[in-house]
Amino acid sequence: MSVPALTVEGISKNFGGLRVAREISLTLEAGARRALIGPNGAGKTTLVNMISGLLKPSAGTIRLAGVDITGASPERRVAMGLARTFQISSLFPSLTVAENVGLSFEARFGLDRKLWGNVRKSAAVVDNAAALLDSLGLSDLAARRVADLPYGQRRLVEIALVLALEPKPLLLDEPAAGLAAADRGALLDLLLRLPAELSVLVIEHDMSLVFRLAQRITVLVEGGVLTEGSVAEIRSDPRVRDVYLGTRVHV
């Protein structure tokens, strides 16, 4: 059997006497699409912050491709192939989409960059940025300044930036947050274009997107795992409906 892209074993997090995550375990296999859902305050972002190294767990172990990264810095984790998006935009608005993506390729290639000058000079950077944008259906945006893009398109570009780092597991923190219905369709189309070998863990409240993208779903409630299973199992689980889905999900 192949080594899982990401393994979380018994992760807990305490802030003083407040326990916000308790003994969470999950496995993200190579090429898997897993969603992490739950009500606000369930501990979803706390978990992803621990996986990405922004928070140090109080207990438990995190492994990336079998390697213990529990004590590794966020920068070390990125260098090892762990990448994530954030709910808040982090693009360079004065640069074009291609230049923004090029900066990520520069970081991956280890080039000595002077903000964006080398992006235009390096054939490898230019070619790789163009190929990635084409694979994601974003070629039409390449020459446009980020400042001129609507919010929904900026969210797509953010995902392209992270993909330029060639992640092994990709963590997506509420990619559909704040998007209009039309933009959510474009987001889903982009996510369905992701390489089959890429492992994806997505936190999301948009259950239509979750049910179409995920193969398995983990449900967090009050800092712990309530259950996990296939889309069909989660949709039909009365406990999940009681604490999260309710009667509003019909897709």
Residue pairs with C-beta under 8 A, 6 or more apart in sequence:
2 29
2 30
3 30
3 65
3 66
4 27
4 28
4 29
4 30
4 63
4 65
4 66
5 28
5 29
5 30
5 32
5 64
5 65
5 168
5 169
5 199
6 27
6 28
6 51
6 62
6 63
6 64
6 65
6 82
6 169
6 199
6 201
7 26
7 27
7 28
7 61
7 62
7 63
7 66
8 24
8 25
8 26
8 27
8 47
8 51
8 60
8 61
8 62
8 63
9 25
9 60
9 61
9 62
9 63
10 23
10 24
10 25
10 59
10 60
10 61
11 21
11 23
11 24
11 25
11 47
11 50
11 57
11 59
11 60
11 61
11 62
12 19
12 21
12 22
12 23
12 24
12 57
12 58
12 59
12 60
13 19
13 20
13 21
13 43
13 46
13 50
13 55
13 57
13 58
13 223
14 20
14 58
19 223
20 43
20 46
20 223
21 43
21 46
21 47
21 50
21 57
21 223
21 224
22 223
22 224
23 59
23 60
23 224
24 43
24 47
24 60
24 220
24 223
24 224
24 225
25 60
25 225
26 34
26 36
26 218
26 225
26 228
28 34
28 169
28 199
28 201
29 199
30 197
30 199
31 196
31 197
31 198
31 199
32 199
32 200
32 215
32 216
33 199
33 200
33 202
33 213
33 214
33 215
33 216
34 200
34 201
34 202
34 214
34 215
34 216
34 217
34 218
35 201
35 202
35 203
35 204
35 210
35 213
35 214
35 216
35 217
35 218
36 44
36 47
36 48
36 201
36 202
36 203
36 204
36 217
36 218
36 220
37 44
37 203
37 204
37 205
37 207
37 210
37 217
37 218
37 219
37 220
37 234
37 244
38 44
38 219
38 220
38 221
38 226
38 243
38 244
39 221
39 243
39 244
41 222
42 220
42 221
42 222
42 223
43 220
43 222
43 223
43 224
44 203
44 220
45 173
45 203
46 55
46 223
47 220
48 84
48 171
48 173
48 201
48 203
49 55
50 56
50 57
50 62
51 62
51 82
51 84
51 171
51 201
52 74
52 77
52 82
52 84
52 171
53 69
53 72
53 73
53 74
53 76
53 77
54 74
56 71
57 70
60 70
61 68
61 70
62 68
62 69
62 70
63 69
64 77
64 80
64 81
64 82
64 168
64 169
65 80
65 81
65 168
67 80
69 76
69 77
69 80
69 82
72 80
78 165
80 168
81 166
81 167
81 168
81 169
82 167
82 168
82 169
82 171
83 162
83 163
83 165
83 167
83 169
83 170
83 171
84 162
84 170
84 171
84 172
84 173
85 158
85 159
85 162
85 171
85 172
85 173
85 175
86 173
87 173
87 174
87 177
89 151
89 154
89 155
89 158
90 158
91 100
91 146
91 154
91 157
91 158
91 161
92 99
92 100
92 103
92 116
92 146
93 145
93 146
93 147
94 145
94 146
94 147
95 103
95 116
95 145
95 146
96 142
96 143
96 144
96 145
96 146
97 133
97 138
97 141
97 142
97 143
97 144
97 145
97 146
97 149
97 157
97 160
98 119
98 126
98 129
98 130
98 133
98 142
98 143
99 116
99 119
99 120
100 146
100 157
100 161
101 129
101 132
101 133
101 157
101 160
101 161
101 164
102 116
102 119
102 120
102 122
102 125
102 126
102 128
102 129
103 113
103 116
103 119
103 161
104 161
104 162
104 164
104 165
105 124
105 125
105 128
105 129
105 164
106 113
106 118
106 119
106 122
106 125
107 113
107 165
108 164
108 165
108 166
109 122
109 124
109 125
111 118
111 122
111 125
112 118
113 119
118 125
119 125
119 126
119 129
120 126
128 164
129 142
129 164
130 139
130 142
132 160
132 163
132 164
133 139
133 141
133 142
133 160
135 193
136 156
136 159
136 160
136 163
136 190
136 193
137 189
137 190
137 193
138 156
138 157
138 160
138 190
141 149
141 153
141 156
141 157
146 154
146 157
149 157
150 183
151 178
151 179
151 183
152 179
152 180
152 182
152 183
152 186
152 187
153 183
153 186
155 175
155 179
155 183
155 187
156 186
156 187
156 190
159 172
159 175
159 190
159 191
162 170
163 170
163 194
167 198
168 198
168 199
169 198
169 199
169 200
169 201
170 194
170 198
170 199
170 200
170 201
171 201
171 202
171 203
172 191
172 200
172 201
172 202
172 203
172 204
173 203
174 203
174 204
174 205
175 187
175 191
175 202
175 204
176 184
176 187
176 204
176 205
176 206
176 209
177 205
179 187
184 206
184 208
184 209
187 209
188 209
188 212
188 213
191 200
191 202
191 209
191 213
192 212
192 213
194 200
200 213
202 210
202 213
202 214
204 210
207 245
207 249
207 251
208 251
210 217
210 231
211 231
211 235
211 249
211 251
212 251
214 231
215 230
215 231
216 228
216 229
216 230
216 231
217 228
217 229
217 230
217 231
217 234
218 225
218 228
219 225
219 226
219 227
219 228
219 234
219 237
219 240
219 243
219 244
220 226
221 243
221 244
226 239
226 240
226 243
227 234
227 237
227 239
227 240
228 234
229 237
234 240
235 245
235 249
241 247
